[in-house]
């Protein structure tokens, strides 16, 4: 690495020293400091709220069953060994088709009120089991019998009646 001796430009330094500072800001001083008067304006209007005499709340005496009591009156069936790639609509179709095959020539109603295939949120695929709600124990037994005879992709579905 090569080092060079620094040579200041003396002519430019002399010319720059002749520059006069702009304005008088450096010479002026504040003699008296007074606070700036602020006027606060209020645009809000005052409203008086009069309290009313409150009456005591009396709940209705009509009995309304809760959703939990309605669900508890139904019998649940756990359907197991469901292949991972099967969707809820495919499972419903397989159960309905088997139920229709066992009762030819008759009007077919679903043996369950609700069927939920359980999904894994991360993988977005079936977890391999489903729950079906039936109106009574007789329909739950019939659904379990039908489900145990269904084969999807060489997997025989299983069914358990839950208490």
KADATA-V241135 format. One record per pair of residues at least 6 apart in sequence whose C-alpha atoms are under 6 Angstrom apart, sorted by sequence separation. I is the first residue (numbers start at 1). J is the second residue. D is the distance in whole Angstrom. If there is no record, write none. Layout:
I,J,D ; I,J,D
This chain:
119,125,6 ; 134,140,5 ; 150,156,6 ; 119,126,4 ; 120,127,6 ; 150,157,6 ; 118,126,6 ; 119,127,5 ; 118,127,6 ; 148,157,5 ; 148,158,5 ; 118,130,6 ; 117,130,4 ; 116,130,6 ; 116,131,5 ; 144,159,5 ; 115,131,6 ; 115,132,4 ; 114,132,6 ; 114,133,5 ; 113,133,6 ; 112,133,6 ; 113,134,5 ; 112,134,4 ; 111,139,6 ; 88,117,6 ; 84,126,5 ; 84,128,6 ; 83,128,6 ; 82,128,4 ; 81,128,6 ; 82,129,6 ; 80,129,4 ; 79,129,5 ; 79,130,5 ; 78,130,6 ; 79,131,6 ; 78,131,5 ; 77,131,6 ; 77,132,5 ; 76,132,6 ; 76,133,4 ; 75,133,6 ; 75,134,5 ; 74,134,6 ; 74,135,5 ; 75,136,6 ; 81,157,5 ; 80,157,6 ; 80,158,5 ; 79,158,6 ; 79,159,5 ; 78,159,6 ; 78,160,5 ; 77,160,6 ; 77,161,5 ; 77,162,6 ; 76,162,5
